[in-house]
């Protein structure tokens, strides 16, 4: 019997007071009303829609200003609960209130090879193999495409990426797409696997990320169009925006949060005008710039603080949120990776964030992933979720009768109560943590955490697998689309 460490309630850590939340929310409304958003060319239909709804659109100077009442009207239409389904029903994600789920993420272009330990370009096979690994790691709750398949062309990218993910795991799959045509292909693929479009829409086991906002305060044409098309199709969408304080947002955390909240409110407004009630996730991912190098600081503790604050802002407007944890600036699975990941993941979990991506696998400020890092991060996520599980206090757990039966000077080691609770009261990891004596550890080779994790990853991937797409459906998919991943 293992612990069910998912969908537990966070919210124990609140970096913002209630007054802070209201202040930042009002600041964001002021930003949208006074400063507004700019936009790229090609958004004429979106601009017409916004203008008809009451936004002030200045096409000559590329500026949209959102009246406060327009934003307030539209955010009320967004659902308070979004369910992201798994294919087998074992890993459904009920995103509401302070329920916490954690999984993969990223668009890495490098991976530490499982055999050599050296970095190499990521491939389509890596997406499939990482998915197979995640499918078996019980504390990683969903599979968001973690890396870029550098070995395939753009025209085949979207369909092959989603196919590799869906073949690898029955957990919920999320990713971005390159264009609207790719989105339609992916929806068709999911419908074929589900056994029909209506079945897929009843329990959508795919969702889409759209990086609609280019911080600061700019709408990306392609991503906005994809976002709106996903709204029309009824596919859940994460509204990703990722400003870096000191670079694409103010240096201060409060300023970054205010700007990011404004960007999110604008995105939510567009989605709900496109299709009232469209399932969306507030997708703020605040980060920090390394002002020494102008790169991204992934493992900073302030990222954990701001991501916890993002959940509070999303909850203020009653919309579930997508954000980030588990990033690190470390180049390999080492002690730095451990403390940076544990700190930000614990803060996100205790903050109550609903859909926390990047929580597993990432290294080198999102540039790199490693098979063994997923195994290590599965352990970290499980521990963080165990914190949310709390300490149960009832008759069974107080064990007054057990204490009385053992008596003073006795021993609980052979007690039936101990046998019944030993695997469910305390965290049961995946085996990567070493808890043996030094003598035993040395006798078995004296391996460090990274090597133990590599061995565990190898064992999982060595197991035979025909994938999670039935052969007859697989053949129909291959007849219709150009599928590049070879069958096992």
N, C-alpha and C positions, 0 to 999 in steps of 0.2 A: 504493500500500500504506500503510495507516494503522496506528498502534499500537493494540494491544488493551489499553486501560488500564481494565480492570475486573476485579473478582474477584482482585486482587492481594493479597498478604499484607502486612498492617501489623504492629503489635506492637512497632515500634521505640521508641515512646514509652510509658513505663510510670510514671505519676505515683505509683503505690502500690507499695511493696515487698511481697513475699510475706507478711511478718508483718502489714503494714497490712491486706491483703486479709482475712486470717484474723480479725484484730481486728474489722474492720467487719462481717464476716459473723456473728461471734458476738454482736456488739452488736445486730444486727438480730434475731437469734433471741431475744435477751433482751427486746427491745422487744415482739415478738409474744407472748411468753410472759407478760410482766409487765404491760405497758400494753395491748397488744391493739389491735384495730380497732373502731371504731364503725360504725353502718350506718343507712341510711334505712329507712323502712317499705316493705313489699312484697317482702321477700326471704325469706319463710317457707320456701320449698322449699330455698333455698341454706343457710339456717340449720339446717334439719333434716339436710341432707346433711353439713354440717360437724360437727354434734353427733354423728351416727351414726359419723363417722370418728374421733371422740375429741377434738374441739375443745370448749372450755368456752364455752357460749353463755348469756349473761345477757340475756334479752329485756326485762326490766323496766328495765335501765339501758343497753340497747343497746350491749352490749360482747361481742366475741368474743376469746378468748385461745387462741392456737395452741401446743400442746405442741411442744417442739423435735423430738421424734421424728416427729410427724405431718408437719411441714414437710420434714424430711430424707427421709422415705419418699416423699413426693409428687414432689419435685424430681427424683428418680431416674427417674421415669416419662416426663419430658419429653424429646423427641428432641434429640440433639446437633446434628443437621443439619436445616434446613428449606430446601426448594427452592421459590422463588417463580418460577413459570414466565412466560415471555412467550408470545404467541400464535404467533409465527413461529419460535421456538426460537433466535433470534439474540441475545436479551438475557435469558436465564435467570439467576436469581440463586441461586447455591449458597452459602447462608448457613451457614458452619461455621468453627470455629477463628478465624483472624485475617483471613479474606477480606473485602475491603472493596467496598461498592457505595454509590453516592451519587445522590440524586435530589431531587425536589421535595417540598413539604409545605406545611402551613399551612391556615388558615381565614380568609384575609384578606377584608376587606370593602371595600377600596379598590384601585384599580389606576391607575397612571399611564397615561393614554390615549396610545396609540402615536402619534397625530397631534398632539394639543395639548400633550402632556407634563404635563397637569394631572390631579390625582386625581379619580376619579369612582367610583360604586358598581360593584362587580363583578357580572357577569351570567353566565347559562348559556353564552352565546356565548363569553365569555372563557375558561371552562373548556375548551371545545372548541378554541379557537384557541391557547391556551397548550399544550394537548396536541399539537396539530399541530406546533407549534414544537419541543417536547421530542422528538417522534418523529424529528426531523431532526438534533437536537444529539447527537452521538455520545458525549459524555462524561457526559451525564445518563442514568443507568442505569435509572430507573424513573419512573413517573408517579403520585405521590400527590396527590390532589385539592388544589390550591393555594389555592382561594378559595371563598367562599360565593356561590351564585347568588341574589342579593338580589331578583331579579325573578320568582321562582316561589314558589308556596305550599308549605307543609309537606307536604301530602298527595302532592304530585308530586315532592318534593325528591329522595329517595333514588334512585328509578329513573332520573330524568332526569340526575342528576349522574353516575352510573355509565355511563349510555348515552353521554353526551357524551365521557367519558374513553375508553371502549372504541371509539367511532367514530373518535377522533382518533389513537390510537396502538396499536401492537401490543406495546409494552413493558408490563411488569407494572403493574397498576393497584391501588392501595390507597386506601381512604377509610373514614370512619366512616359509620354510618347512624343514623337517628333512633329507630327502634324495630324490634322483631322482625318485624313485617309487612313493613317496608321491606327487611330483610335477606333474607327469603324471596323477595321480588320480584327483588332483585338477583341472587340465586343462580339463579333461573329465567331471568333475562336472560342471564347468563353461560352457562348450559346451552344456551340457544337458539343463541347465537353459536358455542359449541364444537361443536354438532351432537349434543348429548345430555348428560344429567346424568353418565353414567359417564365420558365423555370429559373433561368439565370437572373431575371429581374426580381423574382420572389425572394431569392437568397443570393444577392450579388457577392461572389467570392473574389471579385477583382475591384480595384479602385484606382484612381488616377491622381498623380501629383501634377499640379500646374504651378510653375514659378511665374505667376502672372505679374508680379511686381518686381521691377528692377529698382532696388533702393538707391537713392532716396526718391520715393513718390513718383515712379514712372511706370505706366502700363506697358507691358511687353505684348506686342500684337499677336504673335503666334500662340503664346501661352494663354492669353486671354481668350482667343478664339477656341482653343482646345477646351479650356475651362467651360465656356458657355455651351459648347457642343456636348460635353459630358453631362452638364446640367440637363440639357434637352433629352438625352438618352436615359436619364435616371441613374447614371453611374456616380457613386460617391466620389467627391473630390476633396483633396487636401490643398488648401490655398497657401502654397509655400512662399514665404518671403524671408530673406535671411540677411538683414543689414549687419555690418560690422562696425561696432562703435569706434569712433576715431577715424573712420574711412568713409563708409556710406551711411553713417548715422552719427549723432552727436557722441562725444567722448564719454559723457555721463550715462549711467545706466537708466536713469529716469527719462532722459531725453531720447535714448534709443527705444525704450518701451513706448513712449508717446508716439514717436514716428511710426514704429512698427504697428501699433494698435490702429493708427490712422490708415495705414496701408491695408490692414485686414478688414477694417470697416468698409473701405471702398470696394474690396473684392467681394465681401459678403453682399453688399448692396447690388453689385452687378449680377451676381448669381441669382439672387432672389427676384430681381426684375426679369431675368431671363426665364426662370421657371420657379414660381413661388413654391416654397417647401422643398426645394432641391436639397438633398443630403450633402452637407459640406462639413469640413473640419477647419476650424480656425487654425491657421498654419504658421504662426509666428516662430521663427528660429533665430533669436538674437545671438550674435557672436561678437568677437573682438578682433580688431586688427593688431598685428604685431608692428608697432610703429618703428621698430628697428629695421625690419625687413619689408614692411608693407604686405606681409603674408597674413594668413589666417591663424589665430590662436585657438585651437580646438579644445585644449584641456584645461583652460583657465577656470578656476572655481567660480568666478563671476558669471560664466556661461550657465553653470548650474543654478545660480541664484536667479538670473534673468529668466531662464526657462521655467523655473517654478513660478515666477511672477506672471509669466504668460498664461499659465493655467488660471490664475486668479482673474486676469482680465477677460479670458474667454468665458469663465463662469459668470462673470458680472453681466454678460449679455446672453447667458444661457445657451451657449453653443459648445459642443465638445471640441477638444483641441488636439492638434498634432504638433509635437515639437521634438526636441533632441536631447540626447545624453550620450555618454560613453565615448566621446571623442578624445583624442590624445595627440600630443605633438611628438610622442615617442615613435621611433622608427621600427621597433620590433617589440614583441611581447616581453617587456621587462618590468622592473619595479615602477618606473615612471608611468608606464601604461596602466599598471594596476591601480596606483593611487588616484590618477586623474580620472580614470573610468569609474572607479568605485565612488568617488566623491560626487561627480556630476549625476551619476545614475541614482544614487541614494537621494540626492536633492530633488531630482525630477519625480521619483517615486513618492517620496514623502510630501512633495508639493501637490500630488494628485493628478498629474498630467495623464491624459487618457490614452494617447497613441504616441509612444515615445520611440522614434526611430533613431538609427545610428548607435543604438545601445549595444550592439554586438558586431564585432569583427573589424572595426576601423582602426587605422594607424596613420601616422604621418599627416595629421591635419586633413584627413579625408582623401588623401591621395592613394592610399594603400590599404589592402586588407590581407588577412592571413587565415588559413584554415584553422590553425591551432588557436587563434585569437577568439574564434567563435566558441570553441570549447571552454576557454577561460571565462569569456564574458557570460556564457550560460550560467556558470557558477556564481558570478557577481550579481547577475540579474536575480537569480534565485534567492540569494542572501538578502538583497534589497527588498524583494517582495515578502520574504519571511518577516522582515521588520514590520511591514504593513499588516501582517497576520496578527501581530500583537500577542499578548499573554492572555490566555483564556482562563477565566475564573468562574468555576461552577463546582458542583459537588464532585464530579468525576476528576476534575483537575486539582481541586484542593486536597483530595485523597486523605481525608481525615480518618476514615475507617481503615485505610491501608496503613497509615502511620500507627494507628492503635494496634492493628494485628501484628505488625513487625515489632513494635514495642521499643523501649529504650535499649540502646546497645545492640539492636538488631542490624539486619542487612537487607536492602531492597533489591539486591542484584537478581535474586531468583523469584521475586514477586510476580504474580500474574499481571498486576497493574503495570509493572515495568515492561513486561513483554508486549503488552497491548499498546503501550504508548511510545515505545522507544523509536519507532520509525515515523511517527506522526507529530511528536511534540518538538523534535529538534530537526533542523534542516538536513535534508539528505541530498548531497551533491551528486555530480555525475562521475566522481572518482578522480578528478584531476587534482584536487587538494590532497596533499600527503599528510596523514595523521599517524603514521607509524613511528616506532622508535628509530633512533639514528642507526643502530646496528642493523635493523631490518632494512631500512632505506639504503644503507651502504651495500648490504648483501645483494640487493636487487638492482644495483648499478648506480645508485646515487644520482638519479636523474633530477634535473630541475623542473620547474613547472612547465616551461615551454616544451621540453622534450616529452614529458608525460602527456601534454595536450596533443602534441603531434602524433604520438602513438595511438591515442584514443580516436583522433580524427581518421587515422589510417584504418583502424579496425572497423569503424562505422562505414567508411567508403568502400572497404573491401567486401562488404556484404552484398550479395547479389540483389539486383533490383531491376524490375521491368518497367519501373516508372508508374505514375499515377494517371496515365491516360490509357484506357482500354485499347487493345490492338485494333479492333474494328473502327473505333473513333479515330485512332491515330492515323490509320490509312486514309480515311476520308479527309482528315486535315492535310495530310501530305499530298493528296490529289488536288486539293484546292489551293494551297499556299506553297511557297518555296521554303521548305523547312530544311535547315542546314545541320541541325543536330542529329547525329546518327543514332539509331536505336541501339539499346544495350544488347 
